[in-house]
Amino acid sequence: MRVPDAIHPATFIFLVAVTLSWTTTSVLANDATACVSAKSPDTKITVCGRAIRSGIVHGQNLAILYNHRCHAYYEIADYDSALDDCNAAVRLLPGNAAVLGGRGAVYLGKRDHDRALRDIMEAIRLDPKQLNAHNNLSLAYALKGDFERAIEIANEIIRLHPRYAYAYKNRGLALEGLGRLDEALSDFRLAVRLEPAVLDAREGIRRIEQRQSGIATTAVTGAATPAVVPTAAMPQEFDNCFGRHESAAKLKACADLITSGKLHGRELALAYGERGSIYSQVRNFDAAIAEFNEALKLERGIAELFHHRAAALLQSGAHQSAINDLNEAIKLNPRDAQAFFNRGVAKLNAGNTVGGNADIAEAKRLNPQLTN
């Protein structure tokens, strides 16, 4: 068996150098600062490009600009452009763990597993404490088909960092590749509980649940790709809604996906939920709540939907409604420390000091690392 080919590119954790020192003009300094700090890949590509083309930046600073633009191209899955920029960064900083790890991530996106492993292992040799590099090493072995090695690395990451969602996701992929579906499903579910945005883990849950319910019945033999029931939408349409893109583009993509008629049930609920999350990010909480309402009409078995609607309700001052949603989230996942913590905050805001403090204490019992 192999892991599915359509692993979401945003899964790959990217390594980015961030140290900058500028002595040039204020305009260039602004572009360079925006190159490092911009969240939107399109904005990053534009401002990094201007700074690179200026001809004024050299050496380490130029490498950092190339590294950040490589990151931006990577996030929109333009792996050829990303590789050109990462190659330029490596030529300028050949012994830098961050730029080598970044190029390794791009090679993973291109499914060039051998080159990915070479760069990632060199990044780890240069900086053994790079958690993201170790995580990408596990993913590279899983994609290459060396599932036992992928699991071994993921186990060590989890031992040291038990709340690192991507390690559970990678271990789930490797376990799925070995056909150990119950264990894989458990890891995917834990990854989503720790980090709801891990789309590969959500897709892993869907794949395995469908296979276990008899929807995917094609036999798998030898090294062939396992029978994976694809999302009802086209992969690119799904990626445009759930991937790392600008808010406006994601809103349009999710709207197109929702109205396409290609999604139903749980998948349609997740699309509404994704659009609700986008509205929350841009602080349009009324719109966010409306989207989560639609999602929960379709699917009431996803704790994260209640949790995210509760967050929007809290921001809107609807404390009791937020408490009601967090009650539902906790019923679905009684070990969700963050849900207890948020319910505690909601109760405190509603004037229930005793109940609020009790929930926050329970949250910290479940997760001693949780902070105010």
C-alpha positions in Angstrom: 0.0 0.0 0.0 0.9 3.6 -0.4 -0.4 6.7 1.3 -2.8 8.7 -0.9 -1.3 10.8 -3.6 -3.4 13.9 -3.0 -1.8 14.9 0.3 -2.7 18.6 0.9 0.4 20.8 0.3 -0.3 22.9 3.4 0.5 19.8 5.5 4.2 20.3 4.8 5.6 22.5 7.6 7.9 25.1 6.0 11.1 26.4 7.6 11.7 30.1 7.2 14.7 32.2 8.3 13.5 35.4 9.9 16.6 37.5 10.9 16.9 40.7 9.0 19.2 43.8 9.1 18.6 46.6 6.7 20.7 49.7 6.0 19.1 50.6 2.7 16.4 53.1 1.7 13.2 53.2 3.6 11.1 52.1 0.6 13.3 49.0 0.2 13.2 48.4 4.0 9.4 48.5 3.9 9.3 45.9 1.1 11.8 43.7 2.9 9.9 43.9 6.1 6.6 43.1 4.3 8.3 40.2 2.6 9.0 38.6 5.9 5.8 39.6 7.7 3.1 39.3 5.0 0.5 36.6 5.6 -0.9 36.5 2.1 1.2 34.5 -0.4 0.3 36.9 -3.3 1.4 39.9 -1.2 4.6 38.2 -0.2 5.4 37.3 -3.8 4.9 40.9 -4.9 6.9 42.7 -2.2 9.6 40.1 -2.0 10.0 40.3 -5.8 10.4 44.1 -5.7 13.1 43.8 -3.0 14.9 41.1 -4.9 14.8 43.0 -8.2 16.1 46.2 -6.6 19.7 44.9 -7.0 20.6 46.5 -3.7 20.2 43.5 -1.4 23.0 40.9 -1.2 24.3 38.0 0.8 22.3 36.7 3.7 19.5 39.3 3.3 19.0 38.3 -0.3 18.9 34.7 0.7 16.2 35.4 3.3 14.1 37.2 0.6 14.4 34.3 -1.8 13.5 31.9 1.1 10.3 33.8 1.9 9.2 34.0 -1.7 9.9 30.3 -2.0 7.6 29.8 1.0 4.9 31.9 -0.7 5.1 30.0 -4.0 5.0 26.8 -2.0 1.8 27.8 -0.2 0.0 28.2 -3.6 1.5 24.9 -4.8 3.7 26.6 -7.5 6.5 24.2 -6.7 8.6 24.9 -9.8 8.8 28.7 -8.9 9.3 27.7 -5.3 12.2 25.5 -6.1 13.9 28.2 -8.2 13.8 30.5 -5.3 14.8 27.9 -2.7 17.8 26.9 -4.9 18.8 30.6 -5.0 18.6 30.8 -1.2 20.7 27.6 -0.8 23.3 28.9 -3.2 23.6 32.1 -1.0 23.4 30.2 2.3 24.5 26.6 1.6 24.9 25.7 5.3 21.7 27.1 6.6 19.3 24.5 8.1 16.2 26.7 7.5 16.7 27.2 3.8 17.7 23.5 3.3 14.6 22.4 5.2 12.5 24.7 3.2 13.8 23.3 -0.1 13.2 19.8 1.3 9.5 20.8 1.9 9.3 21.9 -1.8 10.7 18.6 -3.0 8.1 16.9 -0.9 5.5 18.9 -2.7 7.0 17.8 -6.0 7.0 14.2 -4.8 10.8 14.0 -5.3 11.2 12.0 -2.1 15.0 11.2 -2.4 16.0 14.9 -2.8 13.6 15.8 0.0 15.2 13.3 2.3 18.6 14.5 1.4 17.8 18.1 2.2 15.8 17.4 5.4 18.4 15.1 6.8 21.1 17.7 6.2 18.9 20.4 7.9 18.6 18.1 10.9 22.4 17.5 10.9 22.9 21.2 11.0 20.3 21.9 13.6 19.1 18.7 15.4 16.5 20.6 17.4 14.4 21.6 14.4 11.0 20.0 15.2 9.6 20.8 11.8 12.4 19.1 10.0 12.0 15.9 12.0 8.2 16.1 11.2 8.9 16.5 7.5 11.4 13.6 7.7 8.6 11.4 9.0 6.3 12.6 6.3 9.0 12.0 3.6 9.4 8.4 4.7 5.7 7.8 4.7 5.3 9.2 1.2 8.2 7.1 0.0 6.6 4.0 1.4 8.9 3.3 4.3 6.1 3.3 6.8 7.9 1.7 9.7 10.6 4.3 9.7 8.0 7.1 9.4 6.2 5.7 12.5 9.5 5.4 14.4 10.2 9.1 13.8 6.7 10.2 14.6 6.7 8.2 17.8 9.8 10.0 19.0 8.3 13.4 18.1 5.1 12.5 20.0 7.1 11.4 23.0 8.8 14.8 23.2 5.9 16.9 22.0 2.7 15.1 22.8 0.4 17.9 21.5 2.0 18.3 18.1 -0.9 17.5 15.8 1.2 17.0 12.6 3.1 14.1 14.1 -0.1 12.2 14.8 -1.3 13.0 11.3 2.0 11.6 9.8 1.8 8.5 11.9 -1.8 8.1 10.8 -0.7 8.2 7.2 1.9 5.6 7.8 -0.4 3.3 9.7 -3.0 3.7 7.0 -0.3 2.6 4.5 0.3 -0.5 6.5 -3.4 -1.2 6.6 -3.7 -0.7 10.4 -6.8 1.4 9.9 -8.2 1.5 13.5 -4.9 2.9 14.8 -4.7 5.3 11.9 -8.2 6.5 12.5 -7.4 7.1 16.2 -4.3 9.2 15.2 -6.2 11.2 12.6 -9.0 12.0 15.1 -6.4 13.1 17.7 -4.7 15.3 15.2 -7.9 17.1 14.4 -8.8 17.5 18.1 -5.4 19.1 18.6 -5.5 21.2 15.5 -8.8 21.4 13.6 -7.0 22.9 10.5 -5.1 19.7 9.7 -7.0 18.9 6.5 -5.1 15.7 5.7 -6.2 14.3 9.0 -9.8 15.2 8.2 -9.5 13.5 4.9 -7.9 10.5 6.5 -10.9 10.2 8.9 -13.2 10.3 5.9 -11.3 7.8 3.9 -11.1 5.2 6.6 -14.7 5.7 7.8 -15.9 5.1 4.2 -13.7 2.1 3.8 -14.8 0.6 7.1 -18.4 1.2 6.2 -18.0 -0.7 2.9 -18.2 2.4 0.6 -14.7 1.8 -0.7 -14.6 -1.9 -1.6 -11.9 -2.1 -4.3 -9.2 -4.7 -3.4 -5.7 -3.5 -2.8 -2.8 -5.7 -3.7 1.0 -5.3 -3.7 2.3 -1.8 -4.1 -0.8 -0.4 -5.7 -2.5 2.8 -4.5 -5.2 2.0 -1.9 -8.8 2.4 -2.8 -9.5 6.0 -1.8 -12.9 7.5 -2.3 -12.2 11.0 -3.5 -14.0 14.0 -2.3 -17.3 14.6 -4.1 -15.8 17.9 -5.4 -12.9 18.1 -7.8 -9.6 18.1 -5.8 -8.6 21.6 -7.0 -12.0 23.0 -6.0 -11.6 21.4 -2.5 -8.1 22.8 -2.2 -9.2 26.3 -3.2 -11.7 26.4 -0.3 -9.6 24.6 2.4 -6.1 25.6 1.3 -3.9 28.4 2.4 -5.1 31.3 0.3 -6.2 34.9 0.8 -9.5 35.3 2.7 -11.4 36.8 -0.2 -10.3 34.1 -2.6 -11.2 31.4 0.0 -14.6 32.9 0.6 -15.3 32.8 -3.2 -14.0 29.3 -3.5 -16.0 28.0 -0.6 -19.1 29.7 -1.9 -18.6 28.1 -5.3 -18.1 24.7 -3.7 -21.1 25.0 -1.5 -23.4 26.0 -4.4 -21.9 23.5 -6.8 -24.1 20.7 -5.6 -21.1 18.4 -5.4 -20.9 18.3 -1.6 -23.4 16.7 0.7 -23.7 15.8 4.4 -20.5 16.0 6.4 -18.4 17.4 3.5 -20.9 20.2 2.9 -21.0 20.9 6.7 -17.2 21.2 6.7 -17.3 23.7 3.8 -19.8 25.9 5.6 -17.6 25.5 8.7 -14.5 26.6 6.7 -16.3 29.7 5.4 -17.4 30.4 9.0 -13.8 30.2 10.1 -12.8 32.7 7.4 -15.5 35.2 8.5 -14.2 34.8 12.1 -10.7 35.6 11.0 -11.8 38.8 9.4 -14.0 39.5 12.5 -17.3 39.3 10.7 -18.8 37.3 13.6 -22.5 37.6 12.5 -21.6 36.1 9.2 -19.5 33.4 10.9 -22.3 32.4 13.2 -24.7 32.1 10.2 -22.2 29.8 8.4 -21.8 27.6 11.5 -25.6 27.5 11.9 -25.8 26.0 8.4 -23.0 23.6 9.1 -24.7 22.3 12.3 -28.0 21.8 10.5 -26.2 19.2 8.4 -23.8 17.6 10.9 -24.0 17.8 14.7 -21.3 15.2 15.3 -18.3 17.4 14.8 -17.1 19.0 18.1 -15.1 21.7 16.2 -18.2 23.2 14.6 -19.7 23.8 18.1 -16.4 25.0 19.3 -15.8 27.5 16.5 -19.4 28.8 16.7 -18.9 29.3 20.4 -15.8 31.4 19.7 -17.8 33.6 17.4 -20.6 33.9 19.9 -18.2 34.9 22.6 -16.8 37.6 20.4 -20.4 38.8 19.8 -21.1 38.9 23.6 -23.6 36.0 23.5 -22.1 34.2 26.5 -24.9 31.9 27.3 -25.2 30.7 23.7 -21.5 30.1 23.6 -21.7 28.1 26.8 -24.5 26.0 25.3 -22.3 25.2 22.2 -19.3 24.4 24.4 -21.5 22.0 26.4 -22.2 20.2 23.1 -18.5 20.2 22.2 -17.6 18.7 25.5 -20.2 16.0 25.2 -18.6 15.0 21.9 -15.1 15.3 23.2 -15.0 15.2 27.0 -11.2 15.5 27.1 -11.0 18.7 25.1 -9.1 21.0 27.5 -9.5 24.0 25.3 -13.3 23.6 25.3 -13.4 23.5 29.1 -11.1 26.6 29.2 -13.3 28.6 26.8 -16.4 27.6 28.6 -14.8 28.8 31.8 -14.1 32.1 30.2 -17.7 32.3 28.9 -19.0 31.6 32.4 -16.8 34.2 34.0 -18.0 36.7 31.4 -21.6 35.7 32.2 -21.0 36.3 36.0 -20.7 32.7 37.0 -17.4 32.9 38.9 -17.6 29.5 40.6 -18.5 27.6 37.4 -15.9 29.5 35.4 -13.1 28.8 37.7 -14.1 25.2 37.9 -14.0 24.8 34.2 -10.6 26.5 33.9 -9.2 24.2 36.6 -10.5 21.2 34.7 -8.9 22.5 31.5 -5.6 22.8 33.2 -6.0 19.3 34.8 -6.5 17.9 31.3 -3.7 19.9 29.8 -1.2 21.3 32.4 0.5 23.3 29.7 -2.6 25.4 29.0 -2.0 29.0 29.8 -4.4 32.0 30.3 
